[in-house]
Amino acid sequence: MSVAEIKEAVELLTPEERLDLAAYLHWRTRRDDPEWQNELARRLDRSIAGHGHSEQVLREVHDRLDREGK
């Protein structure tokens, strides 16, 4: 499938499907990026060392984003 065909197919998607596709493409691009992988490892190490967010803070953020429809 060519890029032109993909672009045509995207035009047929709903706005929600386009957002899902955009998120996938963003993830797919970062998946193979060594810099991003190093950043994720750094963040995970920091969290494991006790410098992450508490469960309560994460629940509050989740609830707020859920209310905003994000």
N, C-alpha and C positions, 0 to 999 in steps of 0.2 A: 504494500500500500504506500503510495507516495504522500509527501507532505501536503500536496494540494488536495488529495482525496481525504486525508485526515481533517483538513480545515473545512472541507465541505460537510463531512460527517458531524463535525462539532456544531455546525449551524443548526443541525436537527435536534440537538440536545436541549433539554430543559435547563433553566438557570441553575437548578440544584445539581443536575448532572454535570454541568460545566464547572461548578465549584468543586465537585468531587474529582473531576478530571484534573483540574488545576492543582489540587492538593496532592494527587498522585504524582503528577509530573514534578512538582516541587520536591516531594520525598524521593522520587526516582533519581533526580539530579543530585541530591545531597548524598544519597546512599553510596555512591562511588567517589565521593570527594574526601580525600585523606584529611584535609584540614577540618572538615565538619566531623568526621569520625573521631579525630583527636579531641575536638571540643566536647563531643558527647561523652567521651571517656573521662575527660577532666571534670565535667559536671557530675557524672555518676560517682567518681571517686570522692568528690567534695560532699555529695549527699550521703554516701556511705560513712564518711568521716564525721557525720553529725551536723553538717552545715546546710542541710536541706530545709524544706518547709515542714511545719507540723501538719498532722492529719487535719486538724481544725482549719488551718489556713487553706489547705488544698480543697477542703469541702466548701469553704466560703467562696473561693474563686470559682469552683465548679458550679455552685448554685447561681452565682451572679452571671456567669457565661450562659448557663442554661436559661435563665430568665430573659437574657438578651437574644436568645435564639442562636447562639454561636456554638 
